[in-house]
Amino acid sequence: MELVDRYLQAVKLALPKRNQDDIVQELNDSILSQVEEKEAAVGRPLNEDELVEILKKMGSPDKLASRYREQQGLIAPTVMPIYWKVLKAALGLAFLVNVIAAIVTAAAGRPLLESLLPILRYPSIAFTTFAWVTLTFVALHFFGAKFQAPEQWDPRKLPPVVKVKRGKSRAESIAALLIGAIATVWWLVGLRNPVLIMGPGVAFLTFAPIWLKLYPLWIALGIAEVARHTFEFVRPDASRQHLLLSLIPRSLSLITMVLLIRAGELFVVNPNNPALQGAIGAINYGTRLGLIIATVIALAKLLLDVWKLLAGRFQEAHEAAVGS
Amino acid sequence: MNPEVLENLRLELRRGCLIVAVLAELRQEQYGYTLRKSLAEHGIAIDEGTLYPLLRRLETQCLLASEWREQDKRNKRFYRLSPDGEVILAQLMLDWESMNSALDGILKDTGPRPPKTVEA
């Protein structure tokens, strides 16, 4: 009955939050009653095709869930799931474009505030995006356009049941997005103006040249992180894809850490103030040791997650082979 | 003939009838699956995707009352007509009878007409 669980999970995610569990429990009972009746009629357990037939008769998860929605304003409930998907994708894309603009500005050596401007401007851009998407849907509805949910959907292709709790909440995703974007811009500007990162400590110490040599890697890392957070915001329940997408920034950060470790010298004494000349060796040694430990832990975690992903794939392939 | 227009008119005609049928069937307590079967036995086929949201809507309008109970080792949600629902159903049945007899009279007076043919 894993197929039924996957179907109900997809319905639940598209339902209004208020009565999700109650509605799903009732639908579960209805599906199981149909299965029992059919099994009694044929005198054997149903095969996958027969189960798929029952689920297809229930309708696609989005379509079924949309019938539980009341008409909200000018957008019909059947169109609501499509509207939300388009709106989230548009808002996510607009954010990504703005953050990339901020990163490019920072990489071009502009001051911090100027670099952050595309991110600070995002609320007004988000409002414009929201207005355009909503107006487009209202216009399409007004002019009688028909949104046909693809009826050739296949219950076998629904995402697997997520056994743990749902992914990050919407608020967590937005916070991660904003903090990630601002931190990236701050870091890129700060590498060129170390006072932004080190504060008053810059009077004694500054970054060794290796940090700036790795500048393209920092840019790539920042973009990959923001793209990952954007995807998490747009698709909060695609936990496997979250893990898959996280491999990119994590691999990039591993490469960065290895290059930093190999560089040896990470900080240099400010030539105008050689007070820390005697301690610079210990500072570099301690930082390098910390980086080595962090790299080993990050590598172990990365390998473990890759293993989990591969094991999940193998298990699914095995279940599909046994089921067919 | 535009098949889309016909389909829309049929849906409109059916929508009101379905509500009366569901309310009438729930004068006796039932859960969703048995209700659907009983409607089908009376010639009113309705899919789950229409029936369950309709039950929720009628409950929100206080025409139905429901409770979860265990039957056959499974929890089921049982629906029945509420006191408000009984009053509304009685009124709807009166309206239905009056509408039905009026419509009967109109259809008998006029009879079905063949579609007009347009000459070139």
Boltz contact constraints between the chains, C-beta under 6 A:
constraints:
  - contact:
      token1: [A, 26]
      token2: [B, 77]
      max_distance: 6.0
  - contact:
      token1: [A, 29]
      token2: [B, 74]
      max_distance: 6.0
  - contact:
      token1: [A, 29]
      token2: [B, 76]
      max_distance: 6.0
  - contact:
      token1: [A, 30]
      token2: [B, 32]
      max_distance: 6.0
  - contact:
      token1: [A, 30]
      token2: [B, 33]
      max_distance: 6.0
  - contact:
      token1: [A, 30]
      token2: [B, 48]
      max_distance: 6.0
  - contact:
      token1: [A, 33]
      token2: [B, 33]
      max_distance: 6.0
  - contact:
      token1: [A, 58]
      token2: [B, 48]
      max_distance: 6.0
  - contact:
      token1: [A, 58]
      token2: [B, 49]
      max_distance: 6.0
  - contact:
      token1: [A, 59]
      token2: [B, 49]
      max_distance: 6.0
  - contact:
      token1: [A, 64]
      token2: [B, 49]
      max_distance: 6.0
  - contact:
      token1: [A, 67]
      token2: [B, 49]
      max_distance: 6.0
  - contact:
      token1: [A, 67]
      token2: [B, 53]
      max_distance: 6.0
  - contact:
      token1: [A, 68]
      token2: [B, 53]
      max_distance: 6.0
